Amino acid sequence: MAEPLRIGVLAVQGDVREHATMLQDAGAEVVEVRRPQELDGLDGLVLPGGESTAIGRLVRLAGLEEPLRAFRGPVFGTCAGLILLARAASDGVPGQPLLGLLDVAVRRNGYGRQVASFEADLDLAGEAEPLRGVFIRAPRITERGPGVEVLAALDGDPVLVQEGRILAASFHPELAGDGRVHERFLEIVREESCVGA
Ligand code: GLN
């Protein structure tokens, strides 16, 4: 039998456990990442939701900013993780670290602070069944580069996007009990490891 995929989950703040459960349910081995050396030998990496300013601060303190930017495998970011991946974020904290691995600009809490949280059914590219999107103080994707593919949208705004090995959601697929987005990420990881082999 093939070795399970080793997927890191950035574990400085946020909903780490929920991602770990989804990944383990899909057959992956999970490594919690708090230090640069824990990135070694990973097939892919997840940046969870939480608070992007706190995650950014802790990433810097742990000396993880450059190692994360240099990580060459597939990366999946949700909510705050999407903000971290973006090249620009408005309504952020000045100096908040952004990895710039995904060619999008986001607005933090871009669905309004009043309507902090909501759920919506999303049409997922290539799937007949809608996906329940859980949005919690979600970032809104306001700009995207030509290489960024939209896999799901809400009222015309992209909410699940892919650019090559990078996958990102403004909502929380780890909270809705539906493993399809994590499965899709593991598909990207499998494809990349074939290319890299
Ligand atoms: N609003 C949060 C931020 O700016 C993200 C919220 C989330 O990850 N649920 O980081």
Boltz pocket constraint, residues with backbone or C-beta under 6 A from the ligand:
constraints:
  - pocket:
      binder: B
      contacts: [[A, 48], [A, 49], [A, 50], [A, 51], [A, 52], [A, 53], [A, 78], [A, 79], [A, 80], [A, 81], [A, 83], [A, 108], [A, 109], [A, 136], [A, 137], [A, 138], [A, 139]]
      max_distance: 6.0
